[in-house]
Amino acid sequence: MKILIVDDSSTMRRIIGNVVMQLGFTKEDFKEAEDGLKAWKELSINKYDVILTDWNMPNMNGLELVKRVRSEGSHQSIPIIMITTEGGKSEVITALKAGVNNYIVKPFSAEILKEKLDGVLK
């Protein structure tokens, strides 16, 4: 299974990567991108089974990435989990309407990520 981790914070990408590895995946199972533009480029090169994306990023934010993934290309059905500090009800609704499959508010635990991943991959 291939996972794309998208976050402008290298620390947060490392944290998410470590959690993903705690869940039994290897370093080879995931790639990282620091913004939506780089993620979109990566999606055009490689196939992914799930996208874990932040909301607030430069160049192309997570919401713009979600909308683009849902409207273009061969990856429209890839499950997307948004992992963000944006925890307000209106933000959650906006993300879900854009096509996010699940939503995690930072900070989060490995158990929460596992639960959300299991939920979108079943």
KOLGU-4560 file (N, C-alpha, C; in nm, 3 decimals, padded with zeros to 5 digits):
<recs>
<n_xx: 00.083 n_yy: -00.118 n_zz: 00.000 ca_xx: 00.000 ca_yy: 00.000 ca_zz: 00.000 c_xx: 00.088 c_yy: 00.125 c_zz: 00.000 mol: A seq: 1 type: MET>
<n_xx: 00.051 n_yy: 00.222 n_zz: -00.082 ca_xx: 00.129 ca_yy: 00.345 ca_zz: -00.093 c_xx: 00.052 c_yy: 00.463 c_zz: -00.035 mol: A seq: 2 type: LYS>
<n_xx: 00.122 n_yy: 00.541 n_zz: 00.049 ca_xx: 00.062 ca_yy: 00.655 ca_zz: 00.118 c_xx: 00.138 c_yy: 00.781 c_zz: 00.078 mol: A seq: 3 type: ILE>
<n_xx: 00.063 n_yy: 00.889 n_zz: 00.048 ca_xx: 00.125 ca_yy: 01.018 ca_zz: 00.019 c_xx: 00.096 c_yy: 01.111 c_zz: 00.137 mol: A seq: 4 type: LEU>
<n_xx: 00.202 n_yy: 01.159 n_zz: 00.203 ca_xx: 00.191 ca_yy: 01.249 ca_zz: 00.317 c_xx: 00.223 c_yy: 01.391 c_zz: 00.270 mol: A seq: 5 type: ILE>
<n_xx: 00.125 n_yy: 01.481 n_zz: 00.287 ca_xx: 00.141 ca_yy: 01.618 ca_zz: 00.236 c_xx: 00.128 c_yy: 01.717 c_zz: 00.352 mol: A seq: 6 type: VAL>
<n_xx: 00.238 n_yy: 01.786 n_zz: 00.383 ca_xx: 00.237 ca_yy: 01.885 ca_zz: 00.490 c_xx: 00.357 c_yy: 01.975 c_zz: 00.470 mol: A seq: 7 type: ASP>
<n_xx: 00.339 n_yy: 02.106 n_zz: 00.490 ca_xx: 00.451 ca_yy: 02.198 ca_zz: 00.470 c_xx: 00.552 c_yy: 02.193 c_zz: 00.585 mol: A seq: 8 type: ASP>
<n_xx: 00.516 n_yy: 02.133 n_zz: 00.696 ca_xx: 00.607 ca_yy: 02.120 ca_zz: 00.809 c_xx: 00.682 c_yy: 01.987 c_zz: 00.801 mol: A seq: 9 type: SER>
<n_xx: 00.815 n_yy: 01.994 n_zz: 00.790 ca_xx: 00.895 ca_yy: 01.871 ca_zz: 00.783 c_xx: 00.881 c_yy: 01.792 c_zz: 00.913 mol: A seq: 10 type: SER>
<n_xx: 00.866 n_yy: 01.862 n_zz: 01.025 ca_xx: 00.846 ca_yy: 01.795 ca_zz: 01.154 c_xx: 00.717 c_yy: 01.715 c_zz: 01.153 mol: A seq: 11 type: THR>
<n_xx: 00.609 n_yy: 01.775 n_zz: 01.104 ca_xx: 00.481 ca_yy: 01.706 ca_zz: 01.101 c_xx: 00.485 c_yy: 01.588 c_zz: 01.003 mol: A seq: 12 type: MET>
<n_xx: 00.553 n_yy: 01.604 n_zz: 00.889 ca_xx: 00.566 ca_yy: 01.491 ca_zz: 00.795 c_xx: 00.640 c_yy: 01.376 c_zz: 00.862 mol: A seq: 13 type: ARG>
<n_xx: 00.744 n_yy: 01.409 n_zz: 00.939 ca_xx: 00.819 ca_yy: 01.305 ca_zz: 01.010 c_xx: 00.732 c_yy: 01.237 c_zz: 01.114 mol: A seq: 14 type: ARG>
<n_xx: 00.654 n_yy: 01.314 n_zz: 01.190 ca_xx: 00.564 ca_yy: 01.258 ca_zz: 01.292 c_xx: 00.463 c_yy: 01.163 c_zz: 01.227 mol: A seq: 15 type: ILE>
<n_xx: 00.399 n_yy: 01.210 n_zz: 01.120 ca_xx: 00.299 ca_yy: 01.126 ca_zz: 01.052 c_xx: 00.367 c_yy: 01.000 c_zz: 00.996 mol: A seq: 16 type: ILE>
<n_xx: 00.485 n_yy: 01.016 n_zz: 00.937 ca_xx: 00.560 ca_yy: 00.901 ca_zz: 00.886 c_xx: 00.592 c_yy: 00.801 c_zz: 00.995 mol: A seq: 17 type: GLY>
<n_xx: 00.633 n_yy: 00.851 n_zz: 01.111 ca_xx: 00.663 ca_yy: 00.762 ca_zz: 01.224 c_xx: 00.538 c_yy: 00.687 c_zz: 01.270 mol: A seq: 18 type: ASN>
<n_xx: 00.425 n_yy: 00.757 n_zz: 01.274 ca_xx: 00.299 ca_yy: 00.692 ca_zz: 01.314 c_xx: 00.262 c_yy: 00.585 c_zz: 01.212 mol: A seq: 19 type: VAL>
<n_xx: 00.276 n_yy: 00.617 n_zz: 01.084 ca_xx: 00.246 ca_yy: 00.521 ca_zz: 00.977 c_xx: 00.334 c_yy: 00.396 c_zz: 00.993 mol: A seq: 20 type: VAL>
<n_xx: 00.462 n_yy: 00.417 n_zz: 01.027 ca_xx: 00.551 ca_yy: 00.302 ca_zz: 01.048 c_xx: 00.513 c_yy: 00.223 c_zz: 01.173 mol: A seq: 21 type: MET>
<n_xx: 00.465 n_yy: 00.292 n_zz: 01.278 ca_xx: 00.417 ca_yy: 00.223 ca_zz: 01.399 c_xx: 00.299 c_yy: 00.132 c_zz: 01.364 mol: A seq: 22 type: GLN>
<n_xx: 00.226 n_yy: 00.169 n_zz: 01.261 ca_xx: 00.108 ca_yy: 00.092 ca_zz: 01.220 c_xx: 00.146 c_yy: -00.026 c_zz: 01.130 mol: A seq: 23 type: LEU>
<n_xx: 00.276 n_yy: -00.045 n_zz: 01.108 ca_xx: 00.321 ca_yy: -00.162 ca_zz: 01.034 c_xx: 00.368 c_yy: -00.136 c_zz: 00.892 mol: A seq: 24 type: GLY>
<n_xx: 00.364 n_yy: -00.012 n_zz: 00.849 ca_xx: 00.412 ca_yy: 00.020 ca_zz: 00.715 c_xx: 00.562 c_yy: 00.046 c_zz: 00.721 mol: A seq: 25 type: PHE>
<n_xx: 00.628 n_yy: 00.041 n_zz: 00.605 ca_xx: 00.771 ca_yy: 00.069 ca_zz: 00.600 c_xx: 00.794 c_yy: 00.205 c_zz: 00.536 mol: A seq: 26 type: THR>
<n_xx: 00.917 n_yy: 00.253 n_zz: 00.544 ca_xx: 00.956 ca_yy: 00.381 ca_zz: 00.484 c_xx: 00.927 c_yy: 00.381 c_zz: 00.333 mol: A seq: 27 type: LYS>
<n_xx: 00.936 n_yy: 00.262 n_zz: 00.271 ca_xx: 00.911 ca_yy: 00.250 ca_zz: 00.127 c_xx: 00.762 c_yy: 00.262 c_zz: 00.093 mol: A seq: 28 type: GLU>
<n_xx: 00.676 n_yy: 00.252 n_zz: 00.193 ca_xx: 00.531 ca_yy: 00.257 ca_zz: 00.170 c_xx: 00.477 c_yy: 00.398 c_zz: 00.159 mol: A seq: 29 type: ASP>
<n_xx: 00.558 n_yy: 00.499 n_zz: 00.191 ca_xx: 00.506 ca_yy: 00.635 ca_zz: 00.182 c_xx: 00.606 c_yy: 00.732 c_zz: 00.122 mol: A seq: 30 type: PHE>
<n_xx: 00.550 n_yy: 00.835 n_zz: 00.060 ca_xx: 00.628 ca_yy: 00.945 ca_zz: 00.004 c_xx: 00.577 c_yy: 01.072 c_zz: 00.069 mol: A seq: 31 type: LYS>
<n_xx: 00.660 n_yy: 01.176 n_zz: 00.068 ca_xx: 00.622 ca_yy: 01.303 ca_zz: 00.128 c_xx: 00.623 c_yy: 01.414 c_zz: 00.024 mol: A seq: 32 type: GLU>
<n_xx: 00.536 n_yy: 01.513 n_zz: 00.045 ca_xx: 00.534 ca_yy: 01.633 ca_zz: -00.038 c_xx: 00.510 c_yy: 01.751 c_zz: 00.056 mol: A seq: 33 type: ALA>
<n_xx: 00.575 n_yy: 01.865 n_zz: 00.028 ca_xx: 00.561 ca_yy: 01.978 ca_zz: 00.122 c_xx: 00.451 c_yy: 02.076 c_zz: 00.086 mol: A seq: 34 type: GLU>
<n_xx: 00.381 n_yy: 02.052 n_zz: -00.024 ca_xx: 00.264 ca_yy: 02.134 ca_zz: -00.055 c_xx: 00.178 c_yy: 02.062 c_zz: -00.159 mol: A seq: 35 type: ASP>
<n_xx: 00.062 n_yy: 02.118 n_zz: -00.186 ca_xx: -00.030 ca_yy: 02.055 ca_zz: -00.279 c_xx: 00.023 c_yy: 02.045 c_zz: -00.421 mol: A seq: 36 type: GLY>
<n_xx: 00.101 n_yy: 02.144 n_zz: -00.465 ca_xx: 00.158 ca_yy: 02.139 ca_zz: -00.600 c_xx: 00.252 c_yy: 02.020 c_zz: -00.616 mol: A seq: 37 type: LEU>
<n_xx: 00.341 n_yy: 02.002 n_zz: -00.518 ca_xx: 00.435 ca_yy: 01.889 ca_zz: -00.525 c_xx: 00.359 c_yy: 01.756 c_zz: -00.513 mol: A seq: 38 type: LYS>
<n_xx: 00.254 n_yy: 01.755 n_zz: -00.431 ca_xx: 00.172 ca_yy: 01.635 ca_zz: -00.418 c_xx: 00.104 c_yy: 01.602 c_zz: -00.551 mol: A seq: 39 type: ALA>
<n_xx: 00.050 n_yy: 01.704 n_zz: -00.617 ca_xx: -00.017 ca_yy: 01.684 ca_zz: -00.745 c_xx: 00.080 c_yy: 01.628 c_zz: -00.849 mol: A seq: 40 type: TRP>
<n_xx: 00.203 n_yy: 01.681 n_zz: -00.849 ca_xx: 00.307 ca_yy: 01.632 ca_zz: -00.940 c_xx: 00.337 c_yy: 01.484 c_zz: -00.908 mol: A seq: 41 type: LYS>
<n_xx: 00.349 n_yy: 01.453 n_zz: -00.781 ca_xx: 00.376 ca_yy: 01.316 ca_zz: -00.736 c_xx: 00.263 c_yy: 01.221 c_zz: -00.779 mol: A seq: 42 type: GLU>
<n_xx: 00.139 n_yy: 01.268 n_zz: -00.769 ca_xx: 00.024 ca_yy: 01.186 ca_zz: -00.810 c_xx: 00.024 c_yy: 01.159 c_zz: -00.960 mol: A seq: 43 type: LEU>
<n_xx: 00.086 n_yy: 01.248 n_zz: -01.038 ca_xx: 00.091 ca_yy: 01.226 ca_zz: -01.182 c_xx: 00.198 c_yy: 01.123 c_zz: -01.220 mol: A seq: 44 type: SER>
<n_xx: 00.290 n_yy: 01.097 n_zz: -01.127 ca_xx: 00.401 ca_yy: 01.004 ca_zz: -01.153 c_xx: 00.373 c_yy: 00.866 c_zz: -01.094 mol: A seq: 45 type: ILE>
<n_xx: 00.322 n_yy: 00.863 n_zz: -00.971 ca_xx: 00.304 ca_yy: 00.737 ca_zz: -00.898 c_xx: 00.159 c_yy: 00.717 c_zz: -00.856 mol: A seq: 46 type: ASN>
<n_xx: 00.124 n_yy: 00.590 n_zz: -00.832 ca_xx: -00.011 ca_yy: 00.555 ca_zz: -00.785 c_xx: -00.009 c_yy: 00.545 c_zz: -00.632 mol: A seq: 47 type: LYS>
<n_xx: -00.110 n_yy: 00.603 n_zz: -00.569 ca_xx: -00.121 ca_yy: 00.599 ca_zz: -00.422 c_xx: -00.255 c_yy: 00.541 c_zz: -00.382 mol: A seq: 48 type: TYR>
<n_xx: -00.256 n_yy: 00.479 n_zz: -00.263 ca_xx: -00.378 ca_yy: 00.419 ca_zz: -00.210 c_xx: -00.450 c_yy: 00.510 c_zz: -00.113 mol: A seq: 49 type: ASP>
<n_xx: -00.377 n_yy: 00.607 n_zz: -00.057 ca_xx: -00.438 ca_yy: 00.703 ca_zz: 00.037 c_xx: -00.351 c_yy: 00.828 c_zz: 00.043 mol: A seq: 50 type: VAL>
<n_xx: -00.417 n_yy: 00.943 n_zz: 00.063 ca_xx: -00.348 ca_yy: 01.071 ca_zz: 00.078 c_xx: -00.378 c_yy: 01.124 c_zz: 00.218 mol: A seq: 51 type: ILE>
<n_xx: -00.273 n_yy: 01.162 n_zz: 00.290 ca_xx: -00.286 ca_yy: 01.227 ca_zz: 00.421 c_xx: -00.237 c_yy: 01.369 c_zz: 00.401 mol: A seq: 52 type: LEU>
<n_xx: -00.327 n_yy: 01.467 n_zz: 00.409 ca_xx: -00.286 ca_yy: 01.604 ca_zz: 00.377 c_xx: -00.324 c_yy: 01.705 c_zz: 00.485 mol: A seq: 53 type: THR>
<n_xx: -00.237 n_yy: 01.803 n_zz: 00.499 ca_xx: -00.263 ca_yy: 01.919 ca_zz: 00.583 c_xx: -00.355 c_yy: 02.012 c_zz: 00.504 mol: A seq: 54 type: ASP>
<n_xx: -00.413 n_yy: 02.111 n_zz: 00.571 ca_xx: -00.496 ca_yy: 02.210 ca_zz: 00.504 c_xx: -00.411 c_yy: 02.332 c_zz: 00.465 mol: A seq: 55 type: TRP>
<n_xx: -00.346 n_yy: 02.392 n_zz: 00.565 ca_xx: -00.275 ca_yy: 02.519 ca_zz: 00.545 c_xx: -00.133 c_yy: 02.495 c_zz: 00.495 mol: A seq: 56 type: ASN>
<n_xx: -00.113 n_yy: 02.523 n_zz: 00.364 ca_xx: 00.018 ca_yy: 02.509 ca_zz: 00.302 c_xx: 00.033 c_yy: 02.616 c_zz: 00.194 mol: A seq: 57 type: MET>
<n_xx: 00.157 n_yy: 02.653 n_zz: 00.162 ca_xx: 00.178 ca_yy: 02.749 ca_zz: 00.054 c_xx: 00.156 c_yy: 02.684 c_zz: -00.083 mol: A seq: 58 type: PRO>
<n_xx: 00.155 n_yy: 02.765 n_zz: -00.187 ca_xx: 00.145 ca_yy: 02.723 ca_zz: -00.328 c_xx: 00.010 c_yy: 02.662 c_zz: -00.364 mol: A seq: 59 type: ASN>
<n_xx: -00.024 n_yy: 02.548 n_zz: -00.306 ca_xx: -00.157 ca_yy: 02.489 ca_zz: -00.323 c_xx: -00.193 c_yy: 02.429 c_zz: -00.188 mol: A seq: 60 type: MET>
<n_xx: -00.300 n_yy: 02.479 n_zz: -00.125 ca_xx: -00.334 ca_yy: 02.427 ca_zz: 00.008 c_xx: -00.405 c_yy: 02.292 c_zz: -00.003 mol: A seq: 61 type: ASN>
<n_xx: -00.429 n_yy: 02.231 n_zz: 00.111 ca_xx: -00.488 ca_yy: 02.098 ca_zz: 00.114 c_xx: -00.628 c_yy: 02.093 c_zz: 00.054 mol: A seq: 62 type: GLY>
<n_xx: -00.707 n_yy: 02.195 n_zz: 00.078 ca_xx: -00.843 ca_yy: 02.198 ca_zz: 00.024 c_xx: -00.839 c_yy: 02.206 c_zz: -00.129 mol: A seq: 63 type: LEU>
<n_xx: -00.748 n_yy: 02.288 n_zz: -00.182 ca_xx: -00.732 ca_yy: 02.298 ca_zz: -00.328 c_xx: -00.685 c_yy: 02.165 c_zz: -00.386 mol: A seq: 64 type: GLU>
<n_xx: -00.595 n_yy: 02.098 n_zz: -00.315 ca_xx: -00.548 ca_yy: 01.966 ca_zz: -00.358 c_xx: -00.663 c_yy: 01.867 c_zz: -00.362 mol: A seq: 65 type: LEU>
<n_xx: -00.743 n_yy: 01.864 n_zz: -00.257 ca_xx: -00.858 ca_yy: 01.772 ca_zz: -00.250 c_xx: -00.952 c_yy: 01.796 c_zz: -00.369 mol: A seq: 66 type: VAL>
<n_xx: -00.984 n_yy: 01.923 n_zz: -00.394 ca_xx: -01.075 ca_yy: 01.956 ca_zz: -00.505 c_xx: -01.016 c_yy: 01.912 c_zz: -00.639 mol: A seq: 67 type: LYS>
<n_xx: -00.886 n_yy: 01.931 n_zz: -00.654 ca_xx: -00.821 ca_yy: 01.893 ca_zz: -00.781 c_xx: -00.819 c_yy: 01.741 c_zz: -00.797 mol: A seq: 68 type: ARG>
<n_xx: -00.785 n_yy: 01.669 n_zz: -00.692 ca_xx: -00.783 ca_yy: 01.523 ca_zz: -00.698 c_xx: -00.923 c_yy: 01.470 c_zz: -00.733 mol: A seq: 69 type: VAL>
<n_xx: -01.025 n_yy: 01.530 n_zz: -00.673 ca_xx: -01.162 ca_yy: 01.484 ca_zz: -00.696 c_xx: -01.216 c_yy: 01.520 c_zz: -00.834 mol: A seq: 70 type: ARG>
<n_xx: -01.157 n_yy: 01.619 n_zz: -00.899 ca_xx: -01.213 ca_yy: 01.663 ca_zz: -01.027 c_xx: -01.130 c_yy: 01.625 c_zz: -01.149 mol: A seq: 71 type: SER>
<n_xx: -01.005 n_yy: 01.585 n_zz: -01.131 ca_xx: -00.918 ca_yy: 01.560 ca_zz: -01.245 c_xx: -00.843 c_yy: 01.428 c_zz: -01.232 mol: A seq: 72 type: GLU>
<n_xx: -00.810 n_yy: 01.371 n_zz: -01.346 ca_xx: -00.717 ca_yy: 01.259 ca_zz: -01.348 c_xx: -00.777 c_yy: 01.126 c_zz: -01.310 mol: A seq: 73 type: GLY>
<n_xx: -00.688 n_yy: 01.029 n_zz: -01.296 ca_xx: -00.730 ca_yy: 00.890 ca_zz: -01.273 c_xx: -00.734 c_yy: 00.854 c_zz: -01.125 mol: A seq: 74 type: SER>
<n_xx: -00.713 n_yy: 00.952 n_zz: -01.037 ca_xx: -00.705 ca_yy: 00.924 ca_zz: -00.894 c_xx: -00.822 c_yy: 00.982 c_zz: -00.816 mol: A seq: 75 type: HIS>
<n_xx: -00.936 n_yy: 01.000 n_zz: -00.881 ca_xx: -01.051 ca_yy: 01.064 ca_zz: -00.817 c_xx: -01.106 c_yy: 00.985 c_zz: -00.698 mol: A seq: 76 type: GLN>
<n_xx: -01.081 n_yy: 00.853 n_zz: -00.696 ca_xx: -01.139 ca_yy: 00.772 ca_zz: -00.588 c_xx: -01.041 c_yy: 00.743 c_zz: -00.474 mol: A seq: 77 type: SER>
<n_xx: -00.921 n_yy: 00.800 n_zz: -00.478 ca_xx: -00.823 ca_yy: 00.778 ca_zz: -00.370 c_xx: -00.880 c_yy: 00.834 c_zz: -00.240 mol: A seq: 78 type: ILE>
<n_xx: -00.880 n_yy: 00.753 n_zz: -00.133 ca_xx: -00.924 ca_yy: 00.806 ca_zz: -00.003 c_xx: -00.830 c_yy: 00.918 c_zz: 00.043 mol: A seq: 79 type: PRO>
<n_xx: -00.889 n_yy: 01.025 n_zz: 00.097 ca_xx: -00.811 ca_yy: 01.138 ca_zz: 00.147 c_xx: -00.849 c_yy: 01.165 c_zz: 00.292 mol: A seq: 80 type: ILE>
<n_xx: -00.747 n_yy: 01.172 n_zz: 00.378 ca_xx: -00.767 ca_yy: 01.209 ca_zz: 00.518 c_xx: -00.697 c_yy: 01.342 c_zz: 00.539 mol: A seq: 81 type: ILE>
<n_xx: -00.771 n_yy: 01.441 n_zz: 00.585 ca_xx: -00.712 ca_yy: 01.571 ca_zz: 00.614 c_xx: -00.669 c_yy: 01.573 c_zz: 00.761 mol: A seq: 82 type: MET>
<n_xx: -00.542 n_yy: 01.608 n_zz: 00.783 ca_xx: -00.486 ca_yy: 01.617 ca_zz: 00.918 c_xx: -00.445 c_yy: 01.762 c_zz: 00.938 mol: A seq: 83 type: ILE>
<n_xx: -00.519 n_yy: 01.835 n_zz: 01.022 ca_xx: -00.502 ca_yy: 01.980 ca_zz: 01.028 c_xx: -00.532 c_yy: 02.036 c_zz: 01.166 mol: A seq: 84 type: THR>
<n_xx: -00.491 n_yy: 02.161 n_zz: 01.187 ca_xx: -00.527 ca_yy: 02.231 ca_zz: 01.311 c_xx: -00.664 c_yy: 02.296 c_zz: 01.297 mol: A seq: 85 type: THR>
<n_xx: -00.719 n_yy: 02.299 n_zz: 01.176 ca_xx: -00.850 ca_yy: 02.359 ca_zz: 01.151 c_xx: -00.959 c_yy: 02.267 c_zz: 01.205 mol: A seq: 86 type: GLU>
<n_xx: -01.004 n_yy: 02.292 n_zz: 01.327 ca_xx: -01.098 ca_yy: 02.201 ca_zz: 01.391 c_xx: -01.240 c_yy: 02.250 c_zz: 01.402 mol: A seq: 87 type: GLY>
<n_xx: -01.270 n_yy: 02.366 n_zz: 01.344 ca_xx: -01.404 ca_yy: 02.420 ca_zz: 01.352 c_xx: -01.504 c_yy: 02.341 c_zz: 01.271 mol: A seq: 88 type: GLY>
<n_xx: -01.630 n_yy: 02.343 n_zz: 01.312 ca_xx: -01.735 ca_yy: 02.269 ca_zz: 01.243 c_xx: -01.745 c_yy: 02.309 c_zz: 01.096 mol: A seq: 89 type: LYS>
<n_xx: -01.737 n_yy: 02.440 n_zz: 01.068 ca_xx: -01.751 ca_yy: 02.485 ca_zz: 00.929 c_xx: -01.634 c_yy: 02.435 c_zz: 00.843 mol: A seq: 90 type: SER>
<n_xx: -01.513 n_yy: 02.428 n_zz: 00.900 ca_xx: -01.398 ca_yy: 02.376 ca_zz: 00.825 c_xx: -01.416 c_yy: 02.228 c_zz: 00.794 mol: A seq: 91 type: GLU>
<n_xx: -01.462 n_yy: 02.152 n_zz: 00.893 ca_xx: -01.485 ca_yy: 02.009 ca_zz: 00.872 c_xx: -01.588 c_yy: 01.989 c_zz: 00.761 mol: A seq: 92 type: VAL>
<n_xx: -01.697 n_yy: 02.064 n_zz: 00.767 ca_xx: -01.803 ca_yy: 02.053 ca_zz: 00.665 c_xx: -01.749 c_yy: 02.091 c_zz: 00.527 mol: A seq: 93 type: ILE>
<n_xx: -01.673 n_yy: 02.199 n_zz: 00.520 ca_xx: -01.613 ca_yy: 02.243 ca_zz: 00.393 c_xx: -01.524 c_yy: 02.134 c_zz: 00.334 mol: A seq: 94 type: THR>
<n_xx: -01.440 n_yy: 02.074 n_zz: 00.419 ca_xx: -01.349 ca_yy: 01.968 ca_zz: 00.372 c_xx: -01.426 c_yy: 01.846 c_zz: 00.325 mol: A seq: 95 type: ALA>
<n_xx: -01.528 n_yy: 01.805 n_zz: 00.400 ca_xx: -01.608 ca_yy: 01.689 ca_zz: 00.362 c_xx: -01.681 c_yy: 01.714 c_zz: 00.229 mol: A seq: 96 type: LEU>
<n_xx: -01.734 n_yy: 01.834 n_zz: 00.213 ca_xx: -01.803 ca_yy: 01.870 ca_zz: 00.087 c_xx: -01.705 c_yy: 01.868 c_zz: -00.031 mol: A seq: 97 type: LYS>
<n_xx: -01.580 n_yy: 01.903 n_zz: -00.005 ca_xx: -01.478 ca_yy: 01.905 ca_zz: -00.111 c_xx: -01.437 c_yy: 01.764 c_zz: -00.151 mol: A seq: 98 type: ALA>
<n_xx: -01.464 n_yy: 01.665 n_zz: -00.064 ca_xx: -01.433 ca_yy: 01.527 ca_zz: -00.099 c_xx: -01.340 c_yy: 01.453 c_zz: -00.006 mol: A seq: 99 type: GLY>
<n_xx: -01.311 n_yy: 01.512 n_zz: 00.110 ca_xx: -01.228 ca_yy: 01.444 ca_zz: 00.209 c_xx: -01.307 c_yy: 01.325 c_zz: 00.266 mol: A seq: 100 type: VAL>
<n_xx: -01.241 n_yy: 01.210 n_zz: 00.282 ca_xx: -01.308 ca_yy: 01.092 ca_zz: 00.337 c_xx: -01.309 c_yy: 01.093 c_zz: 00.489 mol: A seq: 101 type: ASN>
<n_xx: -01.207 n_yy: 01.155 n_zz: 00.549 ca_xx: -01.201 ca_yy: 01.160 ca_zz: 00.694 c_xx: -01.118 c_yy: 01.280 c_zz: 00.736 mol: A seq: 102 type: ASN>
<n_xx: -01.125 n_yy: 01.314 n_zz: 00.864 ca_xx: -01.070 ca_yy: 01.440 ca_zz: 00.913 c_xx: -01.010 c_yy: 01.416 c_zz: 01.051 mol: A seq: 103 type: TYR>
<n_xx: -00.885 n_yy: 01.460 n_zz: 01.069 ca_xx: -00.818 ca_yy: 01.447 ca_zz: 01.199 c_xx: -00.768 c_yy: 01.585 c_zz: 01.239 mol: A seq: 104 type: ILE>
<n_xx: -00.797 n_yy: 01.624 n_zz: 01.363 ca_xx: -00.749 ca_yy: 01.752 ca_zz: 01.414 c_xx: -00.618 c_yy: 01.728 c_zz: 01.492 mol: A seq: 105 type: VAL>
<n_xx: -00.516 n_yy: 01.809 n_zz: 01.459 ca_xx: -00.388 ca_yy: 01.802 ca_zz: 01.531 c_xx: -00.405 c_yy: 01.866 c_zz: 01.667 mol: A seq: 106 type: LYS>
<n_xx: -00.335 n_yy: 01.818 n_zz: 01.770 ca_xx: -00.252 ca_yy: 01.697 ca_zz: 01.771 c_xx: -00.341 c_yy: 01.572 c_zz: 01.773 mol: A seq: 107 type: PRO>
<n_xx: -00.283 n_yy: 01.460 n_zz: 01.733 ca_xx: -00.359 ca_yy: 01.335 ca_zz: 01.725 c_xx: -00.271 c_yy: 01.220 c_zz: 01.774 mol: A seq: 108 type: PHE>
<n_xx: -00.333 n_yy: 01.107 n_zz: 01.801 ca_xx: -00.260 ca_yy: 00.989 ca_zz: 01.847 c_xx: -00.249 c_yy: 00.887 c_zz: 01.734 mol: A seq: 109 type: SER>
<n_xx: -00.159 n_yy: 00.792 n_zz: 01.751 ca_xx: -00.144 ca_yy: 00.684 ca_zz: 01.653 c_xx: -00.275 c_yy: 00.607 c_zz: 01.639 mol: A seq: 110 type: ALA>
<n_xx: -00.346 n_yy: 00.589 n_zz: 01.752 ca_xx: -00.473 ca_yy: 00.514 ca_zz: 01.749 c_xx: -00.575 c_yy: 00.584 c_zz: 01.660 mol: A seq: 111 type: GLU>
<n_xx: -00.581 n_yy: 00.717 n_zz: 01.669 ca_xx: -00.678 ca_yy: 00.792 ca_zz: 01.588 c_xx: -00.644 c_yy: 00.775 c_zz: 01.440 mol: A seq: 112 type: ILE>
<n_xx: -00.515 n_yy: 00.789 n_zz: 01.404 ca_xx: -00.476 ca_yy: 00.774 ca_zz: 01.264 c_xx: -00.506 c_yy: 00.633 c_zz: 01.215 mol: A seq: 113 type: LEU>
<n_xx: -00.476 n_yy: 00.533 n_zz: 01.297 ca_xx: -00.504 ca_yy: 00.393 ca_zz: 01.259 c_xx: -00.654 c_yy: 00.374 c_zz: 01.235 mol: A seq: 114 type: LYS>
<n_xx: -00.735 n_yy: 00.425 n_zz: 01.326 ca_xx: -00.881 ca_yy: 00.413 ca_zz: 01.314 c_xx: -00.930 c_yy: 00.478 c_zz: 01.183 mol: A seq: 115 type: GLU>
<n_xx: -00.880 n_yy: 00.598 n_zz: 01.153 ca_xx: -00.924 ca_yy: 00.670 ca_zz: 01.033 c_xx: -00.874 c_yy: 00.600 c_zz: 00.907 mol: A seq: 116 type: LYS>
<n_xx: -00.748 n_yy: 00.551 n_zz: 00.909 ca_xx: -00.694 ca_yy: 00.477 ca_zz: 00.794 c_xx: -00.775 c_yy: 00.349 c_zz: 00.770 mol: A seq: 117 type: LEU>
<n_xx: -00.799 n_yy: 00.275 n_zz: 00.878 ca_xx: -00.880 ca_yy: 00.153 ca_zz: 00.866 c_xx: -01.016 c_yy: 00.184 c_zz: 00.806 mol: A seq: 118 type: ASP>
<n_xx: -01.073 n_yy: 00.296 n_zz: 00.850 ca_xx: -01.206 ca_yy: 00.336 ca_zz: 00.804 c_xx: -01.211 c_yy: 00.364 c_zz: 00.655 mol: A seq: 119 type: GLY>
<n_xx: -01.109 n_yy: 00.429 n_zz: 00.600 ca_xx: -01.112 ca_yy: 00.462 ca_zz: 00.457 c_xx: -01.062 c_yy: 00.349 c_zz: 00.368 mol: A seq: 120 type: VAL>
<n_xx: -00.987 n_yy: 00.255 n_zz: 00.425 ca_xx: -00.930 ca_yy: 00.148 ca_zz: 00.343 c_xx: -01.015 c_yy: 00.021 c_zz: 00.339 mol: A seq: 121 type: LEU>
<n_xx: -01.123 n_yy: 00.018 n_zz: 00.417 ca_xx: -01.207 ca_yy: -00.103 ca_zz: 00.418 c_xx: -01.316 c_yy: -00.094 c_zz: 00.318 mol: A seq: 122 type: LYS>
</recs>
